[in-house]
Every structure is written in C-alpha cells, then in structure tokens.
Amino acid sequence: MAKSFRVDVVSPEATVWSGDATIVVARTPEGELGIMANHEPLMGALVTGAVEIQPVEGPRVTIGVHGGFIQVLDNQVTLITDRARVAESTEQAKQVATELAQAAAETEDEA
C-alpha cells in the first residue's frame, strides 16, 4: 500500500477538501507536479485548471482551481487557492476553473 500524507485545499471562503491522500497532481506555470509521500519541500504558483487527489479511501477527487499556491512540507500538501470548487471529472474541473477565472475577472472589473 502506498504511503499517505495530509492534503488541505483552502480558499478564502472555506476549506474545499481536507484529508489523507496517496497522490496529488497539480499544475504550475512550470508544468504538472505529481506529489506522493515524502516529496521534497517546495512552493509554487498554481495555474487555472484541475487538481486531482487520490484519497487513501474512496474515489479520486477532482477540484477546479483558479490561482493560488501549493506548498509541500513535512509530508503535508497545502493548496491555498483564490477560488476552488469540487468537480465530478477532470474535464468538468477544467470548465469550473475557467468559470472561476471569469468570475474573478468580472469582480476585478467592477472594482
């Protein structure tokens, strides 16, 4: 069995997902990251798109995110997002991420 680690996905509104996982796949401007237990420490920006999490138990969780950061430290992954929402599939998560980006742009235009 694969080793697990803690994952927290948070946005300003709420904790979107929290639990133990065996792998997280996220996208940064430099490319896609696959993170498993005992990954070296890192911090990076997140790009608008899908984040995939394989929990220790249960089906894969897919989250659409718009912006934010990912931190890996001491067997814990934290994604601090500008906006995020759980989706049913990778394709839906990409669509959700695009919608979140458009909503953020509209909010900025109103300000």
Secondary structure as a PSIPRED ss2 file (coil, helix, strand):
# PSIPRED VFORMAT (PSIPRED V4.0)

   1 M C   1.000  0.000  0.000
   2 A C   1.000  0.000  0.000
   3 K C   1.000  0.000  0.000
   4 S C   1.000  0.000  0.000
   5 F E   0.000  0.000  1.000
   6 R E   0.000  0.000  1.000
   7 V E   0.000  0.000  1.000
   8 D E   0.000  0.000  1.000
   9 V E   0.000  0.000  1.000
  10 V E   0.000  0.000  1.000
  11 S C   1.000  0.000  0.000
  12 P C   1.000  0.000  0.000
  13 E C   1.000  0.000  0.000
  14 A C   1.000  0.000  0.000
  15 T E   0.000  0.000  1.000
  16 V E   0.000  0.000  1.000
  17 W E   0.000  0.000  1.000
  18 S E   0.000  0.000  1.000
  19 G E   0.000  0.000  1.000
  20 D E   0.000  0.000  1.000
  21 A E   0.000  0.000  1.000
  22 T E   0.000  0.000  1.000
  23 I E   0.000  0.000  1.000
  24 V E   0.000  0.000  1.000
  25 V E   0.000  0.000  1.000
  26 A E   0.000  0.000  1.000
  27 R E   0.000  0.000  1.000
  28 T E   0.000  0.000  1.000
  29 P C   1.000  0.000  0.000
  30 E C   1.000  0.000  0.000
  31 G E   0.000  0.000  1.000
  32 E E   0.000  0.000  1.000
  33 L E   0.000  0.000  1.000
  34 G E   0.000  0.000  1.000
  35 I E   0.000  0.000  1.000
  36 M C   1.000  0.000  0.000
  37 A C   1.000  0.000  0.000
  38 N C   1.000  0.000  0.000
  39 H C   1.000  0.000  0.000
  40 E C   1.000  0.000  0.000
  41 P C   1.000  0.000  0.000
  42 L E   0.000  0.000  1.000
  43 M E   0.000  0.000  1.000
  44 G E   0.000  0.000  1.000
  45 A E   0.000  0.000  1.000
  46 L C   1.000  0.000  0.000
  47 V C   1.000  0.000  0.000
  48 T C   1.000  0.000  0.000
  49 G E   0.000  0.000  1.000
  50 A E   0.000  0.000  1.000
  51 V E   0.000  0.000  1.000
  52 E E   0.000  0.000  1.000
  53 I E   0.000  0.000  1.000
  54 Q E   0.000  0.000  1.000
  55 P E   0.000  0.000  1.000
  56 V C   1.000  0.000  0.000
  57 E C   1.000  0.000  0.000
  58 G C   1.000  0.000  0.000
  59 P C   1.000  0.000  0.000
  60 R C   1.000  0.000  0.000
  61 V E   0.000  0.000  1.000
  62 T E   0.000  0.000  1.000
  63 I E   0.000  0.000  1.000
  64 G E   0.000  0.000  1.000
  65 V E   0.000  0.000  1.000
  66 H E   0.000  0.000  1.000
  67 G E   0.000  0.000  1.000
  68 G E   0.000  0.000  1.000
  69 F E   0.000  0.000  1.000
  70 I E   0.000  0.000  1.000
  71 Q E   0.000  0.000  1.000
  72 V E   0.000  0.000  1.000
  73 L E   0.000  0.000  1.000
  74 D C   1.000  0.000  0.000
  75 N C   1.000  0.000  0.000
  76 Q E   0.000  0.000  1.000
  77 V E   0.000  0.000  1.000
  78 T E   0.000  0.000  1.000
  79 L E   0.000  0.000  1.000
  80 I E   0.000  0.000  1.000
  81 T E   0.000  0.000  1.000
  82 D E   0.000  0.000  1.000
  83 R E   0.000  0.000  1.000
  84 A E   0.000  0.000  1.000
  85 R E   0.000  0.000  1.000
  86 V E   0.000  0.000  1.000
  87 A E   0.000  0.000  1.000
  88 E C   1.000  0.000  0.000
  89 S C   1.000  0.000  0.000
  90 T H   0.000  1.000  0.000
  91 E H   0.000  1.000  0.000
  92 Q H   0.000  1.000  0.000
  93 A H   0.000  1.000  0.000
  94 K H   0.000  1.000  0.000
  95 Q H   0.000  1.000  0.000
  96 V H   0.000  1.000  0.000
  97 A H   0.000  1.000  0.000
  98 T H   0.000  1.000  0.000
  99 E H   0.000  1.000  0.000
 100 L H   0.000  1.000  0.000
 101 A H   0.000  1.000  0.000
 102 Q H   0.000  1.000  0.000
 103 A H   0.000  1.000  0.000
 104 A H   0.000  1.000  0.000
 105 A H   0.000  1.000  0.000
 106 E H   0.000  1.000  0.000
 107 T H   0.000  1.000  0.000
 108 E H   0.000  1.000  0.000
 109 D H   0.000  1.000  0.000
 110 E H   0.000  1.000  0.000
 111 A C   1.000  0.000  0.000
